[in-house]
Amino acid sequence: MEKRTAPDNHMIWAILCTLFCCLPLGIVSIINAAKVDSLYRTGDYEGAYKAAEDAKKYALWGAIPAAIIVVIYIIVGILAAII
């Protein structure tokens, strides 16, 4: 099996999602991000890439609804100030 470049583990996004967005999805993202480097070092390149994609996916799933809620909150605040 050929050696590939190590995938980004997305740990920063996982931590930010945990702190500011959605705790459960952020924790799942951190767990997957923590697996990436160990899987890569053991030679399980496919597993490392899958864990990296899962970490990214769960961080996004936690961040997108939080961003939507913030935008709605801002819109409601602006409308309340106008009325």
mmCIF file of the N, C-alpha and C atoms, coordinates in Angstrom:
data_MODEL
# 
_entry.id   MODEL 
# 
loop_
_atom_site.group_PDB 
_atom_site.id 
_atom_site.type_symbol 
_atom_site.label_atom_id 
_atom_site.label_alt_id 
_atom_site.label_comp_id 
_atom_site.label_asym_id 
_atom_site.label_entity_id 
_atom_site.label_seq_id 
_atom_site.pdbx_PDB_ins_code 
_atom_site.Cartn_x 
_atom_site.Cartn_y 
_atom_site.Cartn_z 
_atom_site.occupancy 
_atom_site.B_iso_or_equiv 
_atom_site.pdbx_formal_charge 
_atom_site.auth_seq_id 
_atom_site.auth_comp_id 
_atom_site.auth_asym_id 
_atom_site.auth_atom_id 
_atom_site.pdbx_PDB_model_num 
ATOM 1   N N  . MET A 1 1  ? 0.848   -1.178 0.000  1.00 0.00 ? 1  MET A N  1 
ATOM 2   C CA . MET A 1 1  ? 0.000   0.000  0.000  1.00 0.00 ? 1  MET A CA 1 
ATOM 3   C C  . MET A 1 1  ? 0.892   1.238  0.000  1.00 0.00 ? 1  MET A C  1 
ATOM 4   N N  . GLU A 1 2  ? 0.576   2.196  -0.825 1.00 0.00 ? 2  GLU A N  1 
ATOM 5   C CA . GLU A 1 2  ? 1.375   3.414  -0.921 1.00 0.00 ? 2  GLU A CA 1 
ATOM 6   C C  . GLU A 1 2  ? 1.079   4.380  0.220  1.00 0.00 ? 2  GLU A C  1 
ATOM 7   N N  . LYS A 1 3  ? 2.108   5.103  0.607  1.00 0.00 ? 3  LYS A N  1 
ATOM 8   C CA . LYS A 1 3  ? 1.939   6.068  1.698  1.00 0.00 ? 3  LYS A CA 1 
ATOM 9   C C  . LYS A 1 3  ? 1.378   7.360  1.122  1.00 0.00 ? 3  LYS A C  1 
ATOM 10  N N  . ARG A 1 4  ? 0.341   7.872  1.753  1.00 0.00 ? 4  ARG A N  1 
ATOM 11  C CA . ARG A 1 4  ? -0.309  9.108  1.319  1.00 0.00 ? 4  ARG A CA 1 
ATOM 12  C C  . ARG A 1 4  ? 0.025   10.217 2.306  1.00 0.00 ? 4  ARG A C  1 
ATOM 13  N N  . THR A 1 5  ? -0.320  11.430 1.919  1.00 0.00 ? 5  THR A N  1 
ATOM 14  C CA . THR A 1 5  ? -0.146  12.534 2.851  1.00 0.00 ? 5  THR A CA 1 
ATOM 15  C C  . THR A 1 5  ? -1.211  12.443 3.939  1.00 0.00 ? 5  THR A C  1 
ATOM 16  N N  . ALA A 1 6  ? -0.846  12.865 5.124  1.00 0.00 ? 6  ALA A N  1 
ATOM 17  C CA . ALA A 1 6  ? -1.766  12.777 6.258  1.00 0.00 ? 6  ALA A CA 1 
ATOM 18  C C  . ALA A 1 6  ? -2.933  13.738 6.057  1.00 0.00 ? 6  ALA A C  1 
ATOM 19  N N  . PRO A 1 7  ? -4.144  13.281 6.323  1.00 0.00 ? 7  PRO A N  1 
ATOM 20  C CA . PRO A 1 7  ? -5.304  14.168 6.193  1.00 0.00 ? 7  PRO A CA 1 
ATOM 21  C C  . PRO A 1 7  ? -5.365  15.153 7.360  1.00 0.00 ? 7  PRO A C  1 
ATOM 22  N N  . ASP A 1 8  ? -6.012  16.279 7.123  1.00 0.00 ? 8  ASP A N  1 
ATOM 23  C CA . ASP A 1 8  ? -6.248  17.250 8.187  1.00 0.00 ? 8  ASP A CA 1 
ATOM 24  C C  . ASP A 1 8  ? -7.253  16.630 9.148  1.00 0.00 ? 8  ASP A C  1 
ATOM 25  N N  . ASN A 1 9  ? -6.965  16.695 10.447 1.00 0.00 ? 9  ASN A N  1 
ATOM 26  C CA . ASN A 1 9  ? -7.869  16.051 11.396 1.00 0.00 ? 9  ASN A CA 1 
ATOM 27  C C  . ASN A 1 9  ? -9.047  16.933 11.809 1.00 0.00 ? 9  ASN A C  1 
ATOM 28  N N  . HIS A 1 10 ? -9.056  18.203 11.441 1.00 0.00 ? 10 HIS A N  1 
ATOM 29  C CA . HIS A 1 10 ? -10.164 19.128 11.725 1.00 0.00 ? 10 HIS A CA 1 
ATOM 30  C C  . HIS A 1 10 ? -10.431 19.290 13.220 1.00 0.00 ? 10 HIS A C  1 
ATOM 31  N N  . MET A 1 11 ? -9.399  19.148 14.034 1.00 0.00 ? 11 MET A N  1 
ATOM 32  C CA . MET A 1 11 ? -9.568  19.244 15.483 1.00 0.00 ? 11 MET A CA 1 
ATOM 33  C C  . MET A 1 11 ? -9.997  20.645 15.915 1.00 0.00 ? 11 MET A C  1 
ATOM 34  N N  . ILE A 1 12 ? -9.464  21.674 15.280 1.00 0.00 ? 12 ILE A N  1 
ATOM 35  C CA . ILE A 1 12 ? -9.839  23.052 15.641 1.00 0.00 ? 12 ILE A CA 1 
ATOM 36  C C  . ILE A 1 12 ? -11.338 23.258 15.443 1.00 0.00 ? 12 ILE A C  1 
ATOM 37  N N  . TRP A 1 13 ? -11.854 22.821 14.301 1.00 0.00 ? 13 TRP A N  1 
ATOM 38  C CA . TRP A 1 13 ? -13.284 22.986 14.025 1.00 0.00 ? 13 TRP A CA 1 
ATOM 39  C C  . TRP A 1 13 ? -14.120 22.168 14.995 1.00 0.00 ? 13 TRP A C  1 
ATOM 40  N N  . ALA A 1 14 ? -13.638 20.990 15.360 1.00 0.00 ? 14 ALA A N  1 
ATOM 41  C CA . ALA A 1 14 ? -14.362 20.154 16.315 1.00 0.00 ? 14 ALA A CA 1 
ATOM 42  C C  . ALA A 1 14 ? -14.447 20.835 17.679 1.00 0.00 ? 14 ALA A C  1 
ATOM 43  N N  . ILE A 1 15 ? -13.339 21.431 18.114 1.00 0.00 ? 15 ILE A N  1 
ATOM 44  C CA . ILE A 1 15 ? -13.336 22.109 19.415 1.00 0.00 ? 15 ILE A CA 1 
ATOM 45  C C  . ILE A 1 15 ? -14.220 23.348 19.378 1.00 0.00 ? 15 ILE A C  1 
ATOM 46  N N  . LEU A 1 16 ? -14.127 24.125 18.304 1.00 0.00 ? 16 LEU A N  1 
ATOM 47  C CA . LEU A 1 16 ? -14.968 25.319 18.188 1.00 0.00 ? 16 LEU A CA 1 
ATOM 48  C C  . LEU A 1 16 ? -16.451 24.955 18.154 1.00 0.00 ? 16 LEU A C  1 
ATOM 49  N N  . CYS A 1 17 ? -16.778 23.893 17.457 1.00 0.00 ? 17 CYS A N  1 
ATOM 50  C CA . CYS A 1 17 ? -18.169 23.434 17.412 1.00 0.00 ? 17 CYS A CA 1 
ATOM 51  C C  . CYS A 1 17 ? -18.634 23.022 18.798 1.00 0.00 ? 17 CYS A C  1 
ATOM 52  N N  . THR A 1 18 ? -17.774 22.344 19.544 1.00 0.00 ? 18 THR A N  1 
ATOM 53  C CA . THR A 1 18 ? -18.134 21.913 20.885 1.00 0.00 ? 18 THR A CA 1 
ATOM 54  C C  . THR A 1 18 ? -18.357 23.098 21.810 1.00 0.00 ? 18 THR A C  1 
ATOM 55  N N  . LEU A 1 19 ? -17.480 24.093 21.738 1.00 0.00 ? 19 LEU A N  1 
ATOM 56  C CA . LEU A 1 19 ? -17.565 25.237 22.646 1.00 0.00 ? 19 LEU A CA 1 
ATOM 57  C C  . LEU A 1 19 ? -18.693 26.194 22.307 1.00 0.00 ? 19 LEU A C  1 
ATOM 58  N N  . PHE A 1 20 ? -18.921 26.437 21.012 1.00 0.00 ? 20 PHE A N  1 
ATOM 59  C CA . PHE A 1 20 ? -19.823 27.512 20.616 1.00 0.00 ? 20 PHE A CA 1 
ATOM 60  C C  . PHE A 1 20 ? -21.113 27.073 19.940 1.00 0.00 ? 20 PHE A C  1 
ATOM 61  N N  . CYS A 1 21 ? -21.214 25.834 19.508 1.00 0.00 ? 21 CYS A N  1 
ATOM 62  C CA . CYS A 1 21 ? -22.374 25.448 18.705 1.00 0.00 ? 21 CYS A CA 1 
ATOM 63  C C  . CYS A 1 21 ? -23.200 24.348 19.344 1.00 0.00 ? 21 CYS A C  1 
ATOM 64  N N  . CYS A 1 22 ? -22.752 23.139 19.200 1.00 0.00 ? 22 CYS A N  1 
ATOM 65  C CA . CYS A 1 22 ? -23.552 21.989 19.611 1.00 0.00 ? 22 CYS A CA 1 
ATOM 66  C C  . CYS A 1 22 ? -22.655 20.989 20.339 1.00 0.00 ? 22 CYS A C  1 
ATOM 67  N N  . LEU A 1 23 ? -22.832 20.871 21.625 1.00 0.00 ? 23 LEU A N  1 
ATOM 68  C CA . LEU A 1 23 ? -21.972 20.021 22.445 1.00 0.00 ? 23 LEU A CA 1 
ATOM 69  C C  . LEU A 1 23 ? -21.959 18.554 21.988 1.00 0.00 ? 23 LEU A C  1 
ATOM 70  N N  . PRO A 1 24 ? -23.108 17.894 21.787 1.00 0.00 ? 24 PRO A N  1 
ATOM 71  C CA . PRO A 1 24 ? -23.050 16.467 21.409 1.00 0.00 ? 24 PRO A CA 1 
ATOM 72  C C  . PRO A 1 24 ? -22.349 16.218 20.071 1.00 0.00 ? 24 PRO A C  1 
ATOM 73  N N  . LEU A 1 25 ? -22.685 16.999 19.058 1.00 0.00 ? 25 LEU A N  1 
ATOM 74  C CA . LEU A 1 25 ? -22.035 16.791 17.757 1.00 0.00 ? 25 LEU A CA 1 
ATOM 75  C C  . LEU A 1 25 ? -20.565 17.192 17.808 1.00 0.00 ? 25 LEU A C  1 
ATOM 76  N N  . GLY A 1 26 ? -20.238 18.188 18.614 1.00 0.00 ? 26 GLY A N  1 
ATOM 77  C CA . GLY A 1 26 ? -18.846 18.588 18.775 1.00 0.00 ? 26 GLY A CA 1 
ATOM 78  C C  . GLY A 1 26 ? -18.015 17.494 19.416 1.00 0.00 ? 26 GLY A C  1 
ATOM 79  N N  . ILE A 1 27 ? -18.584 16.813 20.406 1.00 0.00 ? 27 ILE A N  1 
ATOM 80  C CA . ILE A 1 27 ? -17.858 15.713 21.056 1.00 0.00 ? 27 ILE A CA 1 
ATOM 81  C C  . ILE A 1 27 ? -17.608 14.574 20.081 1.00 0.00 ? 27 ILE A C  1 
ATOM 82  N N  . VAL A 1 28 ? -18.612 14.240 19.283 1.00 0.00 ? 28 VAL A N  1 
ATOM 83  C CA . VAL A 1 28 ? -18.430 13.192 18.275 1.00 0.00 ? 28 VAL A CA 1 
ATOM 84  C C  . VAL A 1 28 ? -17.354 13.611 17.275 1.00 0.00 ? 28 VAL A C  1 
ATOM 85  N N  . SER A 1 29 ? -17.350 14.878 16.912 1.00 0.00 ? 29 SER A N  1 
ATOM 86  C CA . SER A 1 29 ? -16.343 15.385 15.989 1.00 0.00 ? 29 SER A CA 1 
ATOM 87  C C  . SER A 1 29 ? -14.946 15.309 16.601 1.00 0.00 ? 29 SER A C  1 
ATOM 88  N N  . ILE A 1 30 ? -14.814 15.649 17.879 1.00 0.00 ? 30 ILE A N  1 
ATOM 89  C CA . ILE A 1 30 ? -13.512 15.556 18.553 1.00 0.00 ? 30 ILE A CA 1 
ATOM 90  C C  . ILE A 1 30 ? -13.021 14.115 18.602 1.00 0.00 ? 30 ILE A C  1 
ATOM 91  N N  . ILE A 1 31 ? -13.920 13.182 18.882 1.00 0.00 ? 31 ILE A N  1 
ATOM 92  C CA . ILE A 1 31 ? -13.531 11.772 18.940 1.00 0.00 ? 31 ILE A CA 1 
ATOM 93  C C  . ILE A 1 31 ? -12.991 11.310 17.587 1.00 0.00 ? 31 ILE A C  1 
ATOM 94  N N  . ASN A 1 32 ? -13.687 11.684 16.511 1.00 0.00 ? 32 ASN A N  1 
ATOM 95  C CA . ASN A 1 32 ? -13.215 11.302 15.179 1.00 0.00 ? 32 ASN A CA 1 
ATOM 96  C C  . ASN A 1 32 ? -11.911 12.004 14.823 1.00 0.00 ? 32 ASN A C  1 
ATOM 97  N N  . ALA A 1 33 ? -11.779 13.269 15.197 1.00 0.00 ? 33 ALA A N  1 
ATOM 98  C CA . ALA A 1 33 ? -10.550 14.006 14.900 1.00 0.00 ? 33 ALA A CA 1 
ATOM 99  C C  . ALA A 1 33 ? -9.357  13.403 15.640 1.00 0.00 ? 33 ALA A C  1 
ATOM 100 N N  . ALA A 1 34 ? -9.596  12.912 16.853 1.00 0.00 ? 34 ALA A N  1 
ATOM 101 C CA . ALA A 1 34 ? -8.512  12.306 17.626 1.00 0.00 ? 34 ALA A CA 1 
ATOM 102 C C  . ALA A 1 34 ? -8.051  10.981 17.024 1.00 0.00 ? 34 ALA A C  1 
ATOM 103 N N  . LYS A 1 35 ? -8.920  10.308 16.304 1.00 0.00 ? 35 LYS A N  1 
ATOM 104 C CA . LYS A 1 35 ? -8.574  9.026  15.685 1.00 0.00 ? 35 LYS A CA 1 
ATOM 105 C C  . LYS A 1 35 ? -7.675  9.180  14.462 1.00 0.00 ? 35 LYS A C  1 
ATOM 106 N N  . VAL A 1 36 ? -7.727  10.328 13.801 1.00 0.00 ? 36 VAL A N  1 
ATOM 107 C CA . VAL A 1 36 ? -7.082  10.494 12.497 1.00 0.00 ? 36 VAL A CA 1 
ATOM 108 C C  . VAL A 1 36 ? -5.585  10.201 12.562 1.00 0.00 ? 36 VAL A C  1 
ATOM 109 N N  . ASP A 1 37 ? -4.879  10.858 13.454 1.00 0.00 ? 37 ASP A N  1 
ATOM 110 C CA . ASP A 1 37 ? -3.423  10.707 13.498 1.00 0.00 ? 37 ASP A CA 1 
ATOM 111 C C  . ASP A 1 37 ? -2.988  9.295  13.866 1.00 0.00 ? 37 ASP A C  1 
ATOM 112 N N  . SER A 1 38 ? -3.670  8.671  14.828 1.00 0.00 ? 38 SER A N  1 
ATOM 113 C CA . SER A 1 38 ? -3.275  7.316  15.209 1.00 0.00 ? 38 SER A CA 1 
ATOM 114 C C  . SER A 1 38 ? -3.556  6.315  14.085 1.00 0.00 ? 38 SER A C  1 
ATOM 115 N N  . LEU A 1 39 ? -4.675  6.485  13.405 1.00 0.00 ? 39 LEU A N  1 
ATOM 116 C CA . LEU A 1 39 ? -4.960  5.596  12.269 1.00 0.00 ? 39 LEU A CA 1 
ATOM 117 C C  . LEU A 1 39 ? -3.933  5.780  11.157 1.00 0.00 ? 39 LEU A C  1 
ATOM 118 N N  . TYR A 1 40 ? -3.539  7.004  10.907 1.00 0.00 ? 40 TYR A N  1 
ATOM 119 C CA . TYR A 1 40 ? -2.552  7.265  9.857  1.00 0.00 ? 40 TYR A CA 1 
ATOM 120 C C  . TYR A 1 40 ? -1.202  6.659  10.225 1.00 0.00 ? 40 TYR A C  1 
ATOM 121 N N  . ARG A 1 41 ? -0.802  6.821  11.490 1.00 0.00 ? 41 ARG A N  1 
ATOM 122 C CA . ARG A 1 41 ? 0.504   6.279  11.914 1.00 0.00 ? 41 ARG A CA 1 
ATOM 123 C C  . ARG A 1 41 ? 0.548   4.760  11.853 1.00 0.00 ? 41 ARG A C  1 
ATOM 124 N N  . THR A 1 42 ? -0.583  4.097  12.060 1.00 0.00 ? 42 THR A N  1 
ATOM 125 C CA . THR A 1 42 ? -0.598  2.636  11.990 1.00 0.00 ? 42 THR A CA 1 
ATOM 126 C C  . THR A 1 42 ? -0.722  2.117  10.563 1.00 0.00 ? 42 THR A C  1 
ATOM 127 N N  . GLY A 1 43 ? -0.881  3.017  9.611  1.00 0.00 ? 43 GLY A N  1 
ATOM 128 C CA . GLY A 1 43 ? -0.951  2.601  8.210  1.00 0.00 ? 43 GLY A CA 1 
ATOM 129 C C  . GLY A 1 43 ? -2.359  2.425  7.682  1.00 0.00 ? 43 GLY A C  1 
ATOM 130 N N  . ASP A 1 44 ? -3.352  2.685  8.483  1.00 0.00 ? 44 ASP A N  1 
ATOM 131 C CA . ASP A 1 44 ? -4.746  2.582  8.045  1.00 0.00 ? 44 ASP A CA 1 
ATOM 132 C C  . ASP A 1 44 ? -5.143  3.922  7.403  1.00 0.00 ? 44 ASP A C  1 
ATOM 133 N N  . TYR A 1 45 ? -4.687  4.126  6.179  1.00 0.00 ? 45 TYR A N  1 
ATOM 134 C CA . TYR A 1 45 ? -4.898  5.400  5.500  1.00 0.00 ? 45 TYR A CA 1 
ATOM 135 C C  . TYR A 1 45 ? -6.366  5.645  5.182  1.00 0.00 ? 45 TYR A C  1 
ATOM 136 N N  . GLU A 1 46 ? -7.062  4.612  4.753  1.00 0.00 ? 46 GLU A N  1 
ATOM 137 C CA . GLU A 1 46 ? -8.488  4.754  4.453  1.00 0.00 ? 46 GLU A CA 1 
ATOM 138 C C  . GLU A 1 46 ? -9.270  5.100  5.723  1.00 0.00 ? 46 GLU A C  1 
ATOM 139 N N  . GLY A 1 47 ? -8.942  4.442  6.815  1.00 0.00 ? 47 GLY A N  1 
ATOM 140 C CA . GLY A 1 47 ? -9.598  4.744  8.080  1.00 0.00 ? 47 GLY A CA 1 
ATOM 141 C C  . GLY A 1 47 ? -9.320  6.163  8.548  1.00 0.00 ? 47 GLY A C  1 
ATOM 142 N N  . ALA A 1 48 ? -8.078  6.623  8.324  1.00 0.00 ? 48 ALA A N  1 
ATOM 143 C CA . ALA A 1 48 ? -7.712  7.988  8.710  1.00 0.00 ? 48 ALA A CA 1 
ATOM 144 C C  . ALA A 1 48 ? -8.500  9.007  7.891  1.00 0.00 ? 48 ALA A C  1 
ATOM 145 N N  . TYR A 1 49 ? -8.615  8.763  6.587  1.00 0.00 ? 49 TYR A N  1 
ATOM 146 C CA . TYR A 1 49 ? -9.378  9.685  5.739  1.00 0.00 ? 49 TYR A CA 1 
ATOM 147 C C  . TYR A 1 49 ? -10.865 9.667  6.092  1.00 0.00 ? 49 TYR A C  1 
ATOM 148 N N  . LYS A 1 50 ? -11.402 8.497  6.418  1.00 0.00 ? 50 LYS A N  1 
ATOM 149 C CA . LYS A 1 50 ? -12.811 8.419  6.809  1.00 0.00 ? 50 LYS A CA 1 
ATOM 150 C C  . LYS A 1 50 ? -13.043 9.139  8.135  1.00 0.00 ? 50 LYS A C  1 
ATOM 151 N N  . ALA A 1 51 ? -12.148 8.959  9.095  1.00 0.00 ? 51 ALA A N  1 
ATOM 152 C CA . ALA A 1 51 ? -12.287 9.644  10.385 1.00 0.00 ? 51 ALA A CA 1 
ATOM 153 C C  . ALA A 1 51 ? -12.186 11.161 10.204 1.00 0.00 ? 51 ALA A C  1 
ATOM 154 N N  . ALA A 1 52 ? -11.309 11.606 9.304  1.00 0.00 ? 52 ALA A N  1 
ATOM 155 C CA . ALA A 1 52 ? -11.174 13.042 9.034  1.00 0.00 ? 52 ALA A CA 1 
ATOM 156 C C  . ALA A 1 52 ? -12.454 13.596 8.413  1.00 0.00 ? 52 ALA A C  1 
ATOM 157 N N  . GLU A 1 53 ? -13.017 12.866 7.480  1.00 0.00 ? 53 GLU A N  1 
ATOM 158 C CA . GLU A 1 53 ? -14.268 13.315 6.859  1.00 0.00 ? 53 GLU A CA 1 
ATOM 159 C C  . GLU A 1 53 ? -15.412 13.308 7.868  1.00 0.00 ? 53 GLU A C  1 
ATOM 160 N N  . ASP A 1 54 ? -15.448 12.300 8.745  1.00 0.00 ? 54 ASP A N  1 
ATOM 161 C CA . ASP A 1 54 ? -16.492 12.258 9.768  1.00 0.00 ? 54 ASP A CA 1 
ATOM 162 C C  . ASP A 1 54 ? -16.349 13.417 10.751 1.00 0.00 ? 54 ASP A C  1 
ATOM 163 N N  . ALA A 1 55 ? -15.119 13.739 11.127 1.00 0.00 ? 55 ALA A N  1 
ATOM 164 C CA . ALA A 1 55 ? -14.893 14.865 12.041 1.00 0.00 ? 55 ALA A CA 1 
ATOM 165 C C  . ALA A 1 55 ? -15.386 16.160 11.404 1.00 0.00 ? 55 ALA A C  1 
ATOM 166 N N  . LYS A 1 56 ? -15.078 16.344 10.140 1.00 0.00 ? 56 LYS A N  1 
ATOM 167 C CA . LYS A 1 56 ? -15.522 17.540 9.416  1.00 0.00 ? 56 LYS A CA 1 
ATOM 168 C C  . LYS A 1 56 ? -17.049 17.569 9.309  1.00 0.00 ? 56 LYS A C  1 
ATOM 169 N N  . LYS A 1 57 ? -17.631 16.422 8.989  1.00 0.00 ? 57 LYS A N  1 
ATOM 170 C CA . LYS A 1 57 ? -19.080 16.327 8.812  1.00 0.00 ? 57 LYS A CA 1 
ATOM 171 C C  . LYS A 1 57 ? -19.822 16.684 10.097 1.00 0.00 ? 57 LYS A C  1 
ATOM 172 N N  . TYR A 1 58 ? -19.407 16.111 11.212 1.00 0.00 ? 58 TYR A N  1 
ATOM 173 C CA . TYR A 1 58 ? -20.106 16.377 12.473 1.00 0.00 ? 58 TYR A CA 1 
ATOM 174 C C  . TYR A 1 58 ? -19.892 17.810 12.953 1.00 0.00 ? 58 TYR A C  1 
ATOM 175 N N  . ALA A 1 59 ? -18.726 18.374 12.696 1.00 0.00 ? 59 ALA A N  1 
ATOM 176 C CA . ALA A 1 59 ? -18.494 19.771 13.061 1.00 0.00 ? 59 ALA A CA 1 
ATOM 177 C C  . ALA A 1 59 ? -19.407 20.683 12.244 1.00 0.00 ? 59 ALA A C  1 
ATOM 178 N N  . LEU A 1 60 ? -19.561 20.394 10.968 1.00 0.00 ? 60 LEU A N  1 
ATOM 179 C CA . LEU A 1 60 ? -20.459 21.192 10.122 1.00 0.00 ? 60 LEU A CA 1 
ATOM 180 C C  . LEU A 1 60 ? -21.914 21.011 10.535 1.00 0.00 ? 60 LEU A C  1 
ATOM 181 N N  . TRP A 1 61 ? -22.294 19.784 10.842 1.00 0.00 ? 61 TRP A N  1 
ATOM 182 C CA . TRP A 1 61 ? -23.677 19.528 11.267 1.00 0.00 ? 61 TRP A CA 1 
ATOM 183 C C  . TRP A 1 61 ? -24.002 20.274 12.550 1.00 0.00 ? 61 TRP A C  1 
ATOM 184 N N  . GLY A 1 62 ? -23.024 20.495 13.387 1.00 0.00 ? 62 GLY A N  1 
ATOM 185 C CA . GLY A 1 62 ? -23.245 21.259 14.601 1.00 0.00 ? 62 GLY A CA 1 
ATOM 186 C C  . GLY A 1 62 ? -23.208 22.758 14.377 1.00 0.00 ? 62 GLY A C  1 
ATOM 187 N N  . ALA A 1 63 ? -22.368 23.206 13.445 1.00 0.00 ? 63 ALA A N  1 
ATOM 188 C CA . ALA A 1 63 ? -22.167 24.643 13.233 1.00 0.00 ? 63 ALA A CA 1 
ATOM 189 C C  . ALA A 1 63 ? -23.250 25.272 12.367 1.00 0.00 ? 63 ALA A C  1 
ATOM 190 N N  . ILE A 1 64 ? -23.728 24.578 11.367 1.00 0.00 ? 64 ILE A N  1 
ATOM 191 C CA . ILE A 1 64 ? -24.700 25.170 10.443 1.00 0.00 ? 64 ILE A CA 1 
ATOM 192 C C  . ILE A 1 64 ? -26.013 25.533 11.144 1.00 0.00 ? 64 ILE A C  1 
ATOM 193 N N  . PRO A 1 65 ? -26.636 24.639 11.914 1.00 0.00 ? 65 PRO A N  1 
ATOM 194 C CA . PRO A 1 65 ? -27.858 25.057 12.617 1.00 0.00 ? 65 PRO A CA 1 
ATOM 195 C C  . PRO A 1 65 ? -27.613 26.206 13.598 1.00 0.00 ? 65 PRO A C  1 
ATOM 196 N N  . ALA A 1 66 ? -26.455 26.203 14.260 1.00 0.00 ? 66 ALA A N  1 
ATOM 197 C CA . ALA A 1 66 ? -26.138 27.297 15.182 1.00 0.00 ? 66 ALA A CA 1 
ATOM 198 C C  . ALA A 1 66 ? -26.012 28.616 14.424 1.00 0.00 ? 66 ALA A C  1 
ATOM 199 N N  . ALA A 1 67 ? -25.392 28.594 13.258 1.00 0.00 ? 67 ALA A N  1 
ATOM 200 C CA . ALA A 1 67 ? -25.257 29.813 12.452 1.00 0.00 ? 67 ALA A CA 1 
ATOM 201 C C  . ALA A 1 67 ? -26.628 30.305 11.982 1.00 0.00 ? 67 ALA A C  1 
ATOM 202 N N  . ILE A 1 68 ? -27.492 29.380 11.607 1.00 0.00 ? 68 ILE A N  1 
ATOM 203 C CA . ILE A 1 68 ? -28.844 29.756 11.188 1.00 0.00 ? 68 ILE A CA 1 
ATOM 204 C C  . ILE A 1 68 ? -29.604 30.399 12.341 1.00 0.00 ? 68 ILE A C  1 
ATOM 205 N N  . ILE A 1 69 ? -29.472 29.843 13.523 1.00 0.00 ? 69 ILE A N  1 
ATOM 206 C CA . ILE A 1 69 ? -30.146 30.411 14.699 1.00 0.00 ? 69 ILE A CA 1 
ATOM 207 C C  . ILE A 1 69 ? -29.620 31.818 14.994 1.00 0.00 ? 69 ILE A C  1 
ATOM 208 N N  . VAL A 1 70 ? -28.324 32.022 14.878 1.00 0.00 ? 70 VAL A N  1 
ATOM 209 C CA . VAL A 1 70 ? -27.741 33.350 15.115 1.00 0.00 ? 70 VAL A CA 1 
ATOM 210 C C  . VAL A 1 70 ? -28.270 34.354 14.097 1.00 0.00 ? 70 VAL A C  1 
ATOM 211 N N  . VAL A 1 71 ? -28.343 33.960 12.829 1.00 0.00 ? 71 VAL A N  1 
ATOM 212 C CA . VAL A 1 71 ? -28.856 34.856 11.790 1.00 0.00 ? 71 VAL A CA 1 
ATOM 213 C C  . VAL A 1 71 ? -30.319 35.205 12.073 1.00 0.00 ? 71 VAL A C  1 
ATOM 214 N N  . ILE A 1 72 ? -31.126 34.224 12.437 1.00 0.00 ? 72 ILE A N  1 
ATOM 215 C CA . ILE A 1 72 ? -32.538 34.489 12.761 1.00 0.00 ? 72 ILE A CA 1 
ATOM 216 C C  . ILE A 1 72 ? -32.631 35.422 13.968 1.00 0.00 ? 72 ILE A C  1 
ATOM 217 N N  . TYR A 1 73 ? -31.804 35.205 14.971 1.00 0.00 ? 73 TYR A N  1 
ATOM 218 C CA . TYR A 1 73 ? -31.792 36.057 16.159 1.00 0.00 ? 73 TYR A CA 1 
ATOM 219 C C  . TYR A 1 73 ? -31.451 37.502 15.792 1.00 0.00 ? 73 TYR A C  1 
ATOM 220 N N  . ILE A 1 74 ? -30.470 37.686 14.916 1.00 0.00 ? 74 ILE A N  1 
ATOM 221 C CA . ILE A 1 74 ? -30.089 39.034 14.484 1.00 0.00 ? 74 ILE A CA 1 
ATOM 222 C C  . ILE A 1 74 ? -31.226 39.692 13.705 1.00 0.00 ? 74 ILE A C  1 
ATOM 223 N N  . ILE A 1 75 ? -31.857 38.940 12.810 1.00 0.00 ? 75 ILE A N  1 
ATOM 224 C CA . ILE A 1 75 ? -32.967 39.491 12.033 1.00 0.00 ? 75 ILE A CA 1 
ATOM 225 C C  . ILE A 1 75 ? -34.117 39.899 12.946 1.00 0.00 ? 75 ILE A C  1 
ATOM 226 N N  . VAL A 1 76 ? -34.450 39.057 13.908 1.00 0.00 ? 76 VAL A N  1 
ATOM 227 C CA . VAL A 1 76 ? -35.521 39.380 14.847 1.00 0.00 ? 76 VAL A CA 1 
ATOM 228 C C  . VAL A 1 76 ? -35.150 40.621 15.670 1.00 0.00 ? 76 VAL A C  1 
ATOM 229 N N  . GLY A 1 77 ? -33.898 40.711 16.081 1.00 0.00 ? 77 GLY A N  1 
ATOM 230 C CA . GLY A 1 77 ? -33.447 41.889 16.826 1.00 0.00 ? 77 GLY A CA 1 
ATOM 231 C C  . GLY A 1 77 ? -33.530 43.159 16.016 1.00 0.00 ? 77 GLY A C  1 
ATOM 232 N N  . ILE A 1 78 ? -33.167 43.092 14.752 1.00 0.00 ? 78 ILE A N  1 
ATOM 233 C CA . ILE A 1 78 ? -33.259 44.267 13.883 1.00 0.00 ? 78 ILE A CA 1 
ATOM 234 C C  . ILE A 1 78 ? -34.710 44.655 13.662 1.00 0.00 ? 78 ILE A C  1 
ATOM 235 N N  . LEU A 1 79 ? -35.540 43.662 13.402 1.00 0.00 ? 79 LEU A N  1 
ATOM 236 C CA . LEU A 1 79 ? -36.968 43.953 13.205 1.00 0.00 ? 79 LEU A CA 1 
ATOM 237 C C  . LEU A 1 79 ? -37.605 44.527 14.465 1.00 0.00 ? 79 LEU A C  1 
ATOM 238 N N  . ALA A 1 80 ? -37.206 44.034 15.626 1.00 0.00 ? 80 ALA A N  1 
ATOM 239 C CA . ALA A 1 80 ? -37.742 44.555 16.883 1.00 0.00 ? 80 ALA A CA 1 
ATOM 240 C C  . ALA A 1 80 ? -37.303 46.000 17.109 1.00 0.00 ? 80 ALA A C  1 
ATOM 241 N N  . ALA A 1 81 ? -36.104 46.344 16.698 1.00 0.00 ? 81 ALA A N  1 
ATOM 242 C CA . ALA A 1 81 ? -35.611 47.712 16.854 1.00 0.00 ? 81 ALA A CA 1 
ATOM 243 C C  . ALA A 1 81 ? -36.306 48.660 15.891 1.00 0.00 ? 81 ALA A C  1 
ATOM 244 N N  . ILE A 1 82 ? -36.680 48.167 14.730 1.00 0.00 ? 82 ILE A N  1 
ATOM 245 C CA . ILE A 1 82 ? -37.353 49.017 13.720 1.00 0.00 ? 82 ILE A CA 1 
ATOM 246 C C  . ILE A 1 82 ? -38.800 49.286 14.123 1.00 0.00 ? 82 ILE A C  1 
ATOM 247 N N  . ILE A 1 83 ? -39.457 48.282 14.647 1.00 0.00 ? 83 ILE A N  1 
ATOM 248 C CA . ILE A 1 83 ? -40.885 48.392 14.953 1.00 0.00 ? 83 ILE A CA 1 
ATOM 249 C C  . ILE A 1 83 ? -41.124 49.117 16.235 1.00 0.00 ? 83 ILE A C  1 
# 
